[in-house]
Every structure is written in structure tokens, then in C-alpha cells.
Amino acid sequence: MTTGPLLTAPLVSTQWLADHLGSDNLVVLDATVVPYVQPNGRGGYLSGHDAYLVEGHIPGSFFADVIEVFSDPAGPYPFSRPSAELFEAAAASVGVTNDSTVVVYDDAVGQWAARIWWLFRAFGYDRVAVLDGGLPKWKLEERETDIGWVEAPTGSFTATERPELWANKADVEAIVAGETEASLVCALPPKEFSGEVGYRSRLGHIPGSISTPAGRLVDRQSNAFLPEAELGEKFGPALQADRIVTYCAGGIASASDALALTLLGHRNVAIYDESLNEWVADESAPVVTGA
């Protein structure tokens, strides 16, 4: 079977995608998730399905449900990563095969697209990229969009797990204790990192972490990732470590940081998937406040 278009980087430009739309074995996924404020004041998330249908999507793109399909709804935390079996079913449900080239985008700063990009990589598949600038940049350039549902053909995908792309609580504890040499990078907004705001039972960040908010990795006007030199400045001394573990609240924003680190050429990056959702639930796990 013919494979999809060749990817040379984990990002593709809007022009690249426009040039390749309609290519054989190119699968384009809209991974939009919509944030909202719950009645109790806490943040929540809704599927971006309605936005995909009504507000427009890139022509020919399929909707990828990050909440229910590309996560494990039965997991202990929101957006718990799926098993290999669940991921194979999720990929197949949006028409992906092991010959596909997959391009993922969202209507935010790229964290939802980066999450699916990371999942594909963690399940052994590298023919996947994030659309630089996502749907906001596509629309800013007045490119064509469609409304309504696009039904995906049924694919057939085989996963091969790469456990080294994930870190667990014991791994992070070893880093905090100085038993393992690695940098911890927190992708949360600055005021959540400092503990000034938040909804978790204990606020702040894991000791020794470097703050690199996912929302500050992109240009405010274009929504595209910052140039390499500016990206490097965002991570500062973390780049000196042989291994970097990114985290946030539940493994989403940290995927943007992991993508940026990959763009910078770092090849030993892992995501602490359960992140602060798990960490702060353990009263013995240290949390610190301040910048």
C-alpha cells in the first residue's frame, strides 16, 4: 500500500498542509477541546465536536475526541492515557493505518494536537505531525474551511509501546530526591505554577521544577511556535539535562512542552502523565509555591 506524504519534522506548516490536502493516506485530525467554567468555579472541558460541526474545520479532516476516544474514560484521572488496545481502536476509528501520514491540529495553542501527537509516538508511530499554528492560523490566512460531519473510513492500526516516553510518580520522586539526574519542566500557567491560583487540593509545583508555560511557546499573533532561539530561552537550564520530564495537571499542556523540546533536538523527553492530579493527592509528596 502507498504510504502518505513524507514528514521531515514533527511540525508542518499551513502551506504544507494546503499543498498536500487530498493526498493518498493523509489523515488530518481535529483534536479541539473546549474549556469552560463549571458552576463551582472550577475549570472543565467539553468535546470540540460541536465546534467542528458548526464553526468549521479544515476540509477533509476527521474529528478526534481527546476526552472519550483518545483517553481512557475509566482511568483514575481526566485524560488518562489509553492502553495499547484502546489506542489501536481510537486510531482505527479515525481512519489511521500503519501506512498513514497523520497531521493533527486544534483550535487552541496546540496542546490538544500535541497530546495526540505524543500518544502516536508513545505507541510506536512517528509518521505524525502537528499543524503549526493550528486552526487559528489556518483561519487567519483565510484558507478554506468546511462545516458538518466528515465520516472517517475504518482503519487498522497496530501499536508498539515505547514506555520510555512516560515517567511515573516513582521516577519523579527519584528526581526530586536527587537519586536520578533529570530536569522537571512544568507546563502550567505561571500563576498555577506559583500557587497563586488553582483548583487542586494543594497548589504550587513539584520542587526543583522549571516553569515553561505551554501558552508561551507560541507567537501571540500567528499562533505558530516561536523560533528555535526563543523556544530555547523558555526552557533555560532544563536543556542542559540529559533527560527531561514534563508535567502539568494531567498530561495535556506538558505535551506542548514535549513537542517544543523535540523541535529543539532533545531526544530524551518523557511526560509524567498523571502529573499534579496524582502528585498532590499524596499528602507526603512535596509541593512548593512561588515563582
Rosetta silent file (secondary structure, phi, psi, omega in degrees, C-alpha in Angstrom):
SEQUENCE: MTTGPLLTAPLVSTQWLADHLGSDNLVVLDATVVPYVQPNGRGGYLSGHDAYLVEGHIPGSFFADVIEVFSDPAGPYPFSRPSAELFEAAAASVGVTNDSTVVVYDDAVGQWAARIWWLFRAFGYDRVAVLDGGLPKWKLEERETDIGWVEAPTGSFTATERPELWANKADVEAIVAGETEASLVCALPPKEFSGEVGYRSRLGHIPGSISTPAGRLVDRQSNAFLPEAELGEKFGPALQADRIVTYCAGGIASASDALALTLLGHRNVAIYDESLNEWVADESAPVVTGA
SCORE:     score description
SCORE:     0.000 S_00000001
   1 L     0.000  143.150  178.283    0.000    0.000    0.000 S_00000001
   2 L   -69.188  134.642  176.328    1.175    3.533   -0.754 S_00000001
   3 L   -85.183  164.556 -179.911    2.241    5.479    2.296 S_00000001
   4 L   -73.899  179.600 -178.723    1.189    9.051    2.944 S_00000001
   5 L   -55.417  148.684 -178.108    3.259   12.185    2.258 S_00000001
   6 L   -73.506  134.918  173.602    6.739   12.281    3.773 S_00000001
   7 L  -105.455  139.459  178.440    7.227   14.198    7.010 S_00000001
   8 L  -114.939   -2.646 -178.233   10.592   15.708    7.838 S_00000001
   9 L  -157.843  163.055  178.449    9.732   17.277   11.204 S_00000001
  10 L   -76.390   -0.056  173.784    7.119   16.994   13.976 S_00000001
  11 E  -121.988  144.690  167.816    5.560   20.242   12.712 S_00000001
  12 E  -125.205  150.395 -179.685    4.078   21.042    9.311 S_00000001
  13 L   -82.702  164.326  175.426    3.156   24.492    8.070 S_00000001
  14 H   -62.544  -34.415  178.623   -0.275   25.563    6.913 S_00000001
  15 H   -67.855  -40.091  177.157    1.142   25.838    3.396 S_00000001
  16 H   -58.456  -46.390 -177.592    2.463   22.272    3.546 S_00000001
  17 H   -66.686  -41.917  177.992   -0.951   21.018    4.579 S_00000001
  18 H   -59.625  -38.196 -179.535   -2.742   23.068    1.924 S_00000001
  19 H   -70.133  -26.513 -173.549   -0.401   21.631   -0.698 S_00000001
  20 H  -107.645   -3.697  179.285   -0.997   18.046    0.440 S_00000001
  21 L   -54.391  135.208 -179.875   -4.721   18.027    1.262 S_00000001
  22 L    89.939   -3.721  179.296   -6.366   15.150   -0.537 S_00000001
  23 L   -67.170  149.446  176.309   -3.176   13.094   -0.808 S_00000001
  24 L   -59.573  136.145  175.806   -3.482    9.330   -0.510 S_00000001
  25 L    60.947   23.166  167.801   -3.108    8.095    3.056 S_00000001
  26 E   -96.881  120.996  178.365   -3.009   11.586    4.551 S_00000001
  27 E  -113.289  121.742  179.702   -5.238   11.697    7.624 S_00000001
  28 E  -108.593  128.441 -174.489   -5.958   15.121    9.133 S_00000001
  29 E  -119.552  132.775  173.234   -7.391   15.187   12.653 S_00000001
  30 E   -97.271  112.660 -174.927   -9.158   17.994   14.519 S_00000001
  31 L  -105.964   24.483 -174.322   -8.384   17.457   18.216 S_00000001
  32 L   -61.031  135.993  171.346  -10.152   20.536   19.583 S_00000001
  33 E  -127.548  139.276 -174.322  -11.337   20.505   23.199 S_00000001
  34 E  -106.658  119.698  176.751  -13.330   23.429   24.590 S_00000001
  35 E   -78.083  151.216  174.674  -12.609   24.732   28.117 S_00000001
  36 E  -151.378  167.609  179.181  -15.429   26.086   30.273 S_00000001
  37 E  -103.388  124.005  178.952  -16.043   27.167   33.870 S_00000001
  38 L   -74.420  162.487  178.945  -18.176   24.837   35.984 S_00000001
  39 L   -56.253  -28.785  179.278  -20.801   26.203   38.404 S_00000001
  40 L   -81.898    3.403  177.981  -18.392   25.550   41.291 S_00000001
  41 L    91.146   -9.670  179.339  -15.851   27.839   39.631 S_00000001
  42 L   -81.435  153.489  176.705  -13.506   25.070   38.587 S_00000001
  43 E   -75.379  148.911  176.036  -12.399   24.649   35.028 S_00000001
  44 E  -141.934  177.626 -176.758  -13.807   21.852   32.917 S_00000001
  45 E  -136.089  140.572  176.058  -13.607   20.593   29.369 S_00000001
  46 E  -119.803  151.988  174.534  -16.128   19.790   26.663 S_00000001
  47 E   -58.489  142.667  176.263  -15.648   17.917   23.424 S_00000001
  48 L   -84.886   15.282 -176.002  -14.887   20.182   20.479 S_00000001
  49 H   -59.536  -45.577 -179.027  -17.288   18.146   18.339 S_00000001
  50 H   -64.164  -40.034  177.422  -19.918   20.890   18.098 S_00000001
  51 H   -62.664  -40.138  177.652  -17.286   23.481   17.173 S_00000001
  52 H   -59.573  -43.567 -177.063  -16.007   21.105   14.493 S_00000001
  53 H   -71.235  -42.985 -166.246  -19.504   20.730   13.047 S_00000001
  54 H  -101.871  -38.581 -172.804  -20.689   24.327   13.234 S_00000001
  55 L   -92.155  -10.303  174.308  -17.701   26.671   13.382 S_00000001
  56 L   108.487  146.826  177.817  -15.680   24.993   10.675 S_00000001
  57 E  -141.481  166.758  178.111  -12.792   22.612   10.231 S_00000001
  58 L   -64.683  132.906 -175.439  -10.042   22.021    7.718 S_00000001
  59 L   -52.676  131.519  177.573  -11.572   20.331    4.642 S_00000001
  60 L    82.609   -2.034 -178.988  -11.479   16.554    4.866 S_00000001
  61 L   -79.190  148.758  177.397  -10.385   16.468    8.485 S_00000001
  62 E  -103.089  150.681  179.328  -11.887   13.966   10.914 S_00000001
  63 E   -85.128  127.889  177.614  -12.805   14.778   14.492 S_00000001
  64 L  -109.094  112.472 -175.801  -10.583   13.134   17.105 S_00000001
  65 L   -82.321  103.636 -177.966  -12.253   13.043   20.510 S_00000001
  66 L   -71.001  -30.153 -174.113   -9.483   13.569   23.062 S_00000001
  67 L   -75.428  -48.611 -171.795  -11.848   13.235   26.031 S_00000001
  68 L  -104.306  -29.307 -171.512  -13.637    9.960   25.309 S_00000001
  69 L  -103.241  -46.371 -179.059  -11.779    8.192   22.483 S_00000001
  70 L   -94.151   20.539  170.204   -8.096    9.098   22.719 S_00000001
  71 L  -134.805  173.867  174.644   -8.150    8.793   26.509 S_00000001
  72 L  -102.514  102.093 -177.638   -9.296    6.057   28.865 S_00000001
  73 L   -60.247  -20.953  179.457  -12.637    7.277   30.293 S_00000001
  74 L   -90.665    1.932 -178.994  -12.349    4.628   33.008 S_00000001
  75 L   -69.693  167.904 -174.953   -8.925    5.872   34.089 S_00000001
  76 L   -71.907  -20.089 -177.243   -8.298    7.420   37.509 S_00000001
  77 L  -134.687  159.870  174.519   -7.893   10.975   36.168 S_00000001
  78 L   -57.456  140.944  178.103   -9.230   13.075   33.288 S_00000001
  79 L    63.969   27.694  175.565   -7.395   12.361   30.032 S_00000001
  80 L   -57.248  137.601 -176.507   -5.821    9.177   31.391 S_00000001
  81 L   -68.134  144.323 -177.542   -3.753    7.668   28.628 S_00000001
  82 L   -77.574  161.145  169.968   -5.327    4.692   26.879 S_00000001
  83 L   -70.129  169.577  177.537   -3.987    1.169   26.781 S_00000001
  84 H   -59.651  -40.089 -179.345   -2.415   -0.048   23.555 S_00000001
  85 H   -64.459  -43.879  178.874   -5.655   -1.832   22.718 S_00000001
  86 H   -66.258  -38.069 -179.901   -7.757    1.283   23.289 S_00000001
  87 H   -68.056  -40.036  177.069   -5.344    3.403   21.278 S_00000001
  88 H   -57.777  -42.848  178.996   -5.395    0.976   18.367 S_00000001
  89 H   -66.583  -39.234  179.547   -9.203    1.232   18.341 S_00000001
  90 H   -63.898  -46.955 -179.929   -9.041    5.046   18.582 S_00000001
  91 H   -62.312  -43.621 -179.666   -6.600    5.336   15.685 S_00000001
  92 H   -64.128  -32.233 -176.331   -8.632    2.927   13.562 S_00000001
  93 H   -68.184  -20.038  177.948  -11.829    4.877   14.302 S_00000001
  94 L  -111.196   23.153  170.544  -10.435    7.936   12.510 S_00000001
  95 L    82.222   13.202 -177.484   -9.125    6.034    9.528 S_00000001
  96 L   -85.554  135.581  170.307   -5.484    5.683   10.538 S_00000001
  97 E  -123.023  176.985  178.354   -3.431    2.714    9.386 S_00000001
  98 L   -76.875    7.102  172.830    0.281    1.991    9.737 S_00000001
  99 L  -110.579   -0.150 -175.630    0.721    3.489    6.260 S_00000001
 100 L   -79.166  151.027  161.642   -0.925    6.811    7.100 S_00000001
 101 E  -103.154  124.895 -174.064    0.664   10.213    7.463 S_00000001
 102 E  -111.709  128.775  173.867   -1.204   11.911   10.304 S_00000001
 103 E  -121.107  127.547 -175.611   -1.456   15.681   10.814 S_00000001
 104 E  -117.246  140.968  175.962   -3.205   16.900   13.965 S_00000001
 105 E  -141.390  168.720  172.025   -4.445   20.381   14.807 S_00000001
 106 L  -145.391 -178.381 -178.584   -6.690   22.106   17.333 S_00000001
 107 L  -104.258   24.657  178.858   -8.329   25.489   17.872 S_00000001
 108 L  -124.216 -142.651 -178.061   -6.068   26.432   20.779 S_00000001
 109 L   -94.223   12.776  173.203   -2.291   26.828   21.169 S_00000001
 110 L   102.668    0.020 -174.817   -1.637   23.268   20.056 S_00000001
 111 H   -69.062  -34.415  179.778   -1.683   21.363   23.337 S_00000001
 112 H   -71.850  -40.824  175.676   -4.523   19.031   22.316 S_00000001
 113 H   -64.056  -41.513  179.289   -2.903   18.280   18.987 S_00000001
 114 H   -63.121  -34.327  178.309    0.421   17.733   20.742 S_00000001
 115 H   -61.193  -47.051  179.517   -1.259   15.260   23.086 S_00000001
 116 H   -68.631  -38.244  174.943   -2.398   13.083   20.200 S_00000001
 117 H   -56.103  -45.350 -179.413    0.979   13.507   18.504 S_00000001
 118 H   -66.108  -40.446  178.752    2.667   12.247   21.674 S_00000001
 119 H   -59.952  -45.376  177.746    0.272    9.325   22.001 S_00000001
 120 H   -58.046  -45.901 -179.897    1.058    8.175   18.463 S_00000001
 121 H   -62.917  -42.714 -178.388    4.779    8.386   19.204 S_00000001
 122 H   -66.200  -22.719  176.111    4.373    6.584   22.525 S_00000001
 123 L  -103.283   27.591  165.932    2.580    3.783   20.702 S_00000001
 124 L    86.193   15.929 -174.311    5.392    3.423   18.207 S_00000001
 125 L  -123.343  122.873 -175.648    4.300    5.622   15.326 S_00000001
 126 L  -108.232   -4.025 -179.659    6.364    8.540   14.006 S_00000001
 127 L   -84.024   57.559 -176.380    4.521    9.423   10.792 S_00000001
 128 E  -144.364  143.197  179.900    2.608   12.109   12.638 S_00000001
 129 E  -145.431  159.748  175.692    2.976   15.885   12.922 S_00000001
 130 E   -99.541  139.940  175.543    1.212   18.870   14.476 S_00000001
 131 E   -75.524  116.866 -177.712   -0.058   21.685   12.275 S_00000001
 132 L   -66.268  119.855 -178.612    1.967   24.742   13.263 S_00000001
 133 L    92.439  -17.187  175.195   -0.467   27.445   14.339 S_00000001
 134 H    58.094 -157.047 -178.845   -3.428   25.087   14.159 S_00000001
 135 H   -64.441  -35.951  177.760   -6.885   26.176   13.110 S_00000001
 136 H   -57.406  -43.348 -179.999   -6.400   29.791   14.296 S_00000001
 137 H   -70.089  -38.431  177.756   -3.514   30.305   11.846 S_00000001
 138 H   -58.239  -44.720 -179.781   -5.383   28.468    9.065 S_00000001
 139 H   -72.931  -36.669  178.888   -8.343   30.824    9.517 S_00000001
 140 H   -58.905  -34.546  179.662   -6.122   33.891    9.935 S_00000001
 141 L   -85.556    6.081  176.724   -4.735   33.157    6.477 S_00000001
 142 L    57.950   39.866  175.910   -8.327   32.934    5.177 S_00000001
 143 L   -83.218  161.630 -174.230   -7.910   29.379    3.998 S_00000001
 144 L   -66.899  140.226  171.061  -10.938   27.264    3.175 S_00000001
 145 L  -130.245  158.676  176.024  -12.913   25.551    5.931 S_00000001
 146 E  -118.925  160.999  171.778  -15.903   23.199    5.844 S_00000001
 147 L  -119.357  164.891  179.613  -18.789   22.642    8.237 S_00000001
 148 L    91.455  174.329 -173.974  -20.629   19.440    9.035 S_00000001
 149 L   -84.940  139.634  171.173  -19.507   15.905    9.716 S_00000001
 150 L  -117.105  115.052 -176.855  -16.845   14.055    7.746 S_00000001
 151 L   -81.122  128.322 -179.568  -17.119   10.319    8.298 S_00000001
 152 L   -84.563  143.034  171.048  -13.796    8.542    8.599 S_00000001
 153 L   -69.187  160.034  177.909  -13.197    5.174    6.986 S_00000001
 154 L   -80.538  124.441  178.616  -12.312    2.361    9.358 S_00000001
 155 L   -94.433 -169.068  176.032   -8.571    1.935    9.648 S_00000001
 156 E  -150.805  108.622 -171.901   -6.424   -0.814   11.090 S_00000001
 157 L  -124.105  135.158  177.036   -3.594    0.247   13.376 S_00000001
 158 L  -113.131  123.930 -177.754   -1.042   -1.805   15.299 S_00000001
 159 L   -93.820  150.111  172.292    0.658   -0.168   18.277 S_00000001
 160 L  -132.239  110.073 -170.353    4.146   -0.825   19.616 S_00000001
 161 L   -69.847  142.093  173.651    4.578    0.648   23.069 S_00000001
 162 L  -120.509   84.527 -174.922    7.515    2.894   23.971 S_00000001
 163 H   -61.932  -21.992 -178.708    7.391    3.016   27.785 S_00000001
 164 H   -67.888  -12.206  178.538   10.454    5.281   27.927 S_00000001
 165 H   -84.119   -0.419  178.111    8.277    8.163   26.717 S_00000001
 166 E  -121.647  147.401  170.880    6.395    8.139   30.024 S_00000001
 167 E  -117.783  149.712  176.718    7.505    8.858   33.571 S_00000001
 168 L  -114.533 -179.082 -175.016    5.644    7.716   36.680 S_00000001
 169 H   -61.662  -38.874  179.524    5.460    9.056   40.217 S_00000001
 170 H   -63.470  -37.949  177.045    8.390    6.935   41.388 S_00000001
 171 H   -61.050  -44.452 -178.166   10.535    8.360   38.590 S_00000001
 172 H   -68.729  -39.023  177.422    9.673   11.907   39.651 S_00000001
 173 H   -59.125  -39.820  179.435   10.271   11.127   43.307 S_00000001
 174 H   -66.456  -35.325  177.235   13.762    9.918   42.389 S_00000001
 175 H   -67.287  -45.838 -179.736   14.428   13.163   40.504 S_00000001
 176 H   -61.571  -38.292 -178.610   13.231   15.281   43.446 S_00000001
 177 L   -77.733   -7.093 -178.209   15.386   13.250   45.847 S_00000001
 178 L    80.203   11.264 -179.945   18.435   13.705   43.647 S_00000001
 179 L   -83.044  -21.002  177.893   18.720    9.974   43.021 S_00000001
 180 L  -127.733  134.490  178.999   18.134   10.431   39.272 S_00000001
 181 L   -87.682  114.908  178.661   19.613   13.205   37.162 S_00000001
 182 L  -168.014  158.759  174.474   16.898   14.875   35.089 S_00000001
 183 E   -98.508  141.624  172.329   15.126   18.208   34.710 S_00000001
 184 E  -104.176  127.825 -178.733   11.485   18.685   35.668 S_00000001
 185 E  -122.604  124.885 -179.026    9.575   21.129   33.470 S_00000001
 186 E  -101.622  126.947 -174.914    6.100   22.371   34.408 S_00000001
 187 L   -96.199    3.471 -177.841    3.848   23.469   31.539 S_00000001
 188 L   -71.928  160.310  174.680    1.131   25.120   33.638 S_00000001
 189 L   -57.699  153.555 -174.431    0.391   28.863   33.500 S_00000001
 190 H   -54.949  -39.734 -177.327    2.694   30.946   35.727 S_00000001
 191 H   -74.603  -22.678  171.570    0.110   31.652   38.423 S_00000001
 192 H   -76.387  -39.601  177.192   -0.713   27.971   38.767 S_00000001
 193 H   -58.583  -44.044 -177.196    2.987   27.176   38.958 S_00000001
 194 H   -76.001  -16.245 -178.418    3.436   29.742   41.743 S_00000001
 195 L    89.154    7.447  179.352    0.348   28.543   43.598 S_00000001
 196 L   -69.457  -33.946  178.141   -1.465   31.878   43.339 S_00000001
 197 L  -135.391  166.528  178.082   -4.426   30.228   41.612 S_00000001
 198 L   147.486  168.507 -176.964   -5.651   26.701   41.034 S_00000001
 199 L  -122.275   -1.382 -178.975   -8.314   24.185   41.901 S_00000001
 200 L   -77.649  165.143 -176.629   -6.297   21.262   43.258 S_00000001
 201 L   -65.042  -28.674  174.575   -6.256   20.356   46.948 S_00000001
 202 L  -132.606  132.244 -173.508   -2.686   21.637   47.207 S_00000001
 203 L  -101.590  158.049  178.941   -1.373   24.410   44.988 S_00000001
 204 L   117.760 -152.447 -173.928    2.052   25.032   43.538 S_00000001
 205 E  -139.950  169.176  178.318    4.581   22.822   41.769 S_00000001
 206 L   -72.322  135.608 -177.370    6.939   19.907   42.296 S_00000001
 207 L   -54.982  140.358  177.292   10.209   21.024   43.917 S_00000001
 208 L    84.892    1.579 -177.049   13.039   21.801   41.530 S_00000001
 209 L   -76.001  151.616  171.851   10.768   22.377   38.547 S_00000001
 210 E  -104.385  133.043 -178.788   11.375   24.922   35.824 S_00000001
 211 E   -86.067  116.950  174.809    8.312   26.871   34.669 S_00000001
 212 L  -135.439   83.528 -174.783    7.755   26.758   30.910 S_00000001
 213 L   -61.164  134.169 -179.555    4.064   27.512   30.281 S_00000001
 214 H   -58.933  -35.456 -177.753    2.665   25.858   27.165 S_00000001
 215 H   -68.872  -13.503 -178.940    0.795   29.034   26.247 S_00000001
 216 H  -101.043   10.696  178.356    4.048   30.976   25.969 S_00000001
 217 L   -90.302   -7.992 -176.318    5.605   28.686   23.363 S_00000001
 218 E  -118.578  155.862  176.938    3.648   30.243   20.506 S_00000001
 219 L   -72.903  133.829 -174.951    3.567   33.666   18.870 S_00000001
 220 L   -66.538  -29.419 -179.047    0.542   35.658   20.022 S_00000001
 221 L   -82.931  -49.426 -173.818   -0.279   36.937   16.559 S_00000001
 222 L   -91.501  -19.981 -175.364    0.248   33.873   14.371 S_00000001
 223 L    71.672    3.340  178.396   -0.287   31.138   16.987 S_00000001
 224 L   -84.410  157.987  177.959    2.736   29.356   15.472 S_00000001
 225 E   -59.132  145.789  178.164    5.615   28.067   17.563 S_00000001
 226 L   -64.836  158.362  174.376    8.302   30.606   18.394 S_00000001
 227 L   -58.054  156.880 -173.551   11.626   30.494   16.544 S_00000001
 228 H   -54.480  -43.678 -177.888   14.109   27.971   17.883 S_00000001
 229 H   -61.625  -41.764  179.326   16.277   30.510   19.714 S_00000001
 230 H   -70.010  -37.312  176.221   13.280   31.929   21.583 S_00000001
 231 H   -60.355  -44.545 -179.606   11.989   28.455   22.400 S_00000001
 232 H   -58.870  -37.905  178.468   15.338   27.560   23.883 S_00000001
 233 H   -63.881  -31.332 -178.901   15.200   30.599   26.156 S_00000001
 234 H   -65.670  -30.415 -177.630   11.845   29.419   27.516 S_00000001
 235 H   -94.409  -17.398  174.499   13.393   26.211   28.832 S_00000001
 236 H    51.049 -132.229 -174.619   16.599   27.774   30.134 S_00000001
 237 H   -66.930  -13.719  179.174   18.824   25.424   32.168 S_00000001
 238 H   -58.866  -30.900 -176.714   16.483   22.474   31.665 S_00000001
 239 H   -67.725  -15.123 -179.088   18.067   21.929   28.252 S_00000001
 240 H   -78.425  -14.780 -177.291   21.372   21.058   29.893 S_00000001
 241 L   -79.513  148.162  176.262   19.959   17.840   31.342 S_00000001
 242 L   -70.260  -31.754 -179.912   20.344   14.537   29.558 S_00000001
 243 L  -128.893  140.031  179.015   16.741   13.670   30.420 S_00000001
 244 E  -127.665  132.033  175.612   13.740   15.987   30.768 S_00000001
 245 E  -114.628  122.422  177.833   10.372   15.113   32.312 S_00000001
 246 E  -100.958  150.637  177.595    7.475   17.432   31.572 S_00000001
 247 E  -152.562  168.864  176.279    4.285   17.635   33.598 S_00000001
 248 L  -153.863 -126.615  174.322    1.217   19.812   34.143 S_00000001
 249 L   -93.517  -41.193 -175.164   -2.129   18.891   35.714 S_00000001
 250 L  -151.630   30.875  170.964   -2.985   15.877   33.582 S_00000001
 251 L    86.732   10.945 -178.980   -0.595   15.367   30.678 S_00000001
 252 L   -98.705  -64.116  178.947   -2.022   17.813   28.122 S_00000001
 253 H   -57.783  -34.223 -179.507   -0.090   21.091   28.371 S_00000001
 254 H   -63.806  -23.037  176.488    3.028   19.040   29.084 S_00000001
 255 H   -69.072  -32.952  175.021    2.683   17.522   25.592 S_00000001
 256 H   -64.449  -42.688  177.074    3.224   21.003   24.110 S_00000001
 257 H   -63.195  -41.102  179.157    6.426   21.327   26.111 S_00000001
 258 H   -63.343  -38.140  176.999    7.483   17.845   24.973 S_00000001
 259 H   -64.967  -45.577  179.957    6.830   18.841   21.359 S_00000001
 260 H   -61.801  -40.745  178.451    8.855   22.046   21.735 S_00000001
 261 H   -63.920  -36.906  176.755   11.737   20.120   23.302 S_00000001
 262 H   -66.024  -39.965  176.430   11.652   17.699   20.385 S_00000001
 263 H   -60.959  -32.159 -180.000   11.781   20.637   17.971 S_00000001
 264 L   -81.367    0.096  175.889   14.878   21.804   19.840 S_00000001
 265 L    93.790    6.031  179.599   16.505   18.440   19.198 S_00000001
 266 L   -79.488  127.354 -174.060   16.137   16.899   22.660 S_00000001
 267 L  -110.609    4.623  179.749   15.659   13.149   22.280 S_00000001
 268 L  -125.479   71.610 -176.855   15.287   12.037   25.884 S_00000001
 269 E  -119.593  139.334  175.562   11.960   13.524   26.935 S_00000001
 270 E  -134.843  154.704  175.830    9.196   11.871   28.932 S_00000001
 271 E  -107.935  129.843  169.880    5.784   13.031   30.163 S_00000001
 272 E   -82.225   96.363 -165.925    4.643   12.444   33.730 S_00000001
 273 L   -65.686  -41.437 -178.312    1.159   11.627   32.553 S_00000001
 274 L   -75.251  -23.114  172.451   -0.716   11.682   35.864 S_00000001
 275 H    46.797 -144.257 -174.729    1.108   14.917   36.728 S_00000001
 276 H   -68.789  -20.930  175.308   -0.194   17.043   39.593 S_00000001
 277 H   -55.439  -42.209  178.986   -3.541   15.234   39.630 S_00000001
 278 H   -83.840  -43.605 -172.219   -1.711   12.286   41.170 S_00000001
 279 H   -59.331  -49.409 -174.703    1.124   14.110   42.893 S_00000001
 280 L   -73.868  -16.647  177.995   -0.928   16.433   45.109 S_00000001
 281 L   -70.421  -19.370  176.793   -3.286   13.600   46.112 S_00000001
 282 L   -95.134  107.350 -175.607   -0.390   12.116   48.085 S_00000001
 283 L   -61.024  -20.480 -179.918   -0.036   14.328   51.162 S_00000001
 284 L   -85.925   -9.695 -179.978    3.551   13.151   51.598 S_00000001
 285 L   -81.303  124.768 -174.464    4.574   14.336   48.125 S_00000001
 286 L   -71.180  141.425  175.029    6.195   17.773   48.439 S_00000001
 287 L  -132.914  136.889  179.183    4.688   20.814   46.742 S_00000001
 288 E  -123.417  157.640  179.012    6.216   24.285   46.789 S_00000001
 289 L  -115.545  172.553 -178.633    4.850   27.714   45.902 S_00000001
 290 L    96.502  162.266 -177.668    6.435   30.824   44.462 S_00000001
 291 L   -71.015    0.000    0.000    7.982   31.559   41.081 S_00000001
